[in-house]
Amino acid sequence: MNLSDNEFIRYSRSLMLGDDALERQLRLRQARVLVLGLGGLGCPVASTLISAGVGALTLIDGDVVELSNLPRQQLYQTNDVGKPKAKVAAARLRQHNPHPQLQVLQCRLNDEALREAAEVCDVLVDCSDNLPTRLQLNRLARETGKPLFAGAVSGASAQLYLLNRHSACYQCLVDPDWQMLQNCRSMGVDPALVTLTAQQLAWLLLQYLQASADQIAQAVPFGQANQMPFGQANPVPFGHDSSIPFGHYGRFAATDYHIGFHWYPLQQNPDCACCGTAQHGAF
């Protein structure tokens, strides 16, 4: 497999980034990604993945475009209000880059079509805006063994989660009573912070999708991460030559000394109804 002449020109700037740039670009071309939620996070994540050359993208969203979406969901225009988000987003993305394969699903999370899509994807991306959806996709990720990259923004707070079958799952981490109340509809949201969070999430996804099998195998040891006190900063290096820090979450903070995401190890809850070792046995 190789790139076409058109693809060489389109991705020429990326192909200048090191001796292994062509191999990384070809890995992207082979990658299949599922993105659930095409709102403030999902729109820029999908746009960045398509622009970078991800080979196949499954887009899932059952909502329609609303006027209040437009300040932070830049795949939509004023005349799209009332139209299905997934179909509009796919049309915009195809205009931008015709090479990737796009699949559109407007289904509920318990539909068999969603499970089938998840099983053939390399990674699941949670850009949804409500807790029940996040917990259901988290369970599907566990059941299919797929890595889960997730983001959440409400008010002036933003978080990122990198999870897989060996790490804590999303259900280990949330307080349902608190999370049900904390969302952009009830608290508002900063469009710039949404975009910043989405681009950080997309960047991490691209590091993972372009990594070699050896680099992925060097992921942060989950047992070692879980031995660290919860909330203690863990300075994990990122890049093509470093490990993928699954089992960590990033929390946005703006201080006098730093603006960006601080990364922390996650601890698995042994009593978690989704992945707890007390109920399901050790992985």
Secondary structure, DSSP 8 states (H G I E B T S, - for coil): ----HHHHHHTTTGGGSSTTHHHHHHHHHH-EEEEE--STTHHHHHHHHHHHT-SEEEEE---B--GGGTTT-TT--GGGTTSBHHHHHHHHHHHH-SSSEEEEE---TTSHHHHHHHHH-SEEEE--SSHHHHHHHHHHHHHHT--EEEEEEEBTEEEEEEE-TTS--GGGT--HHHHHH-SHHHH-B-HHHHHHHHHHHHHHHHHHHH--HHHHHT---HHHHHHS-TT-------STTS---TTEEEEEEE-SS-EEEEEEE----TT-TTT-HHHH---
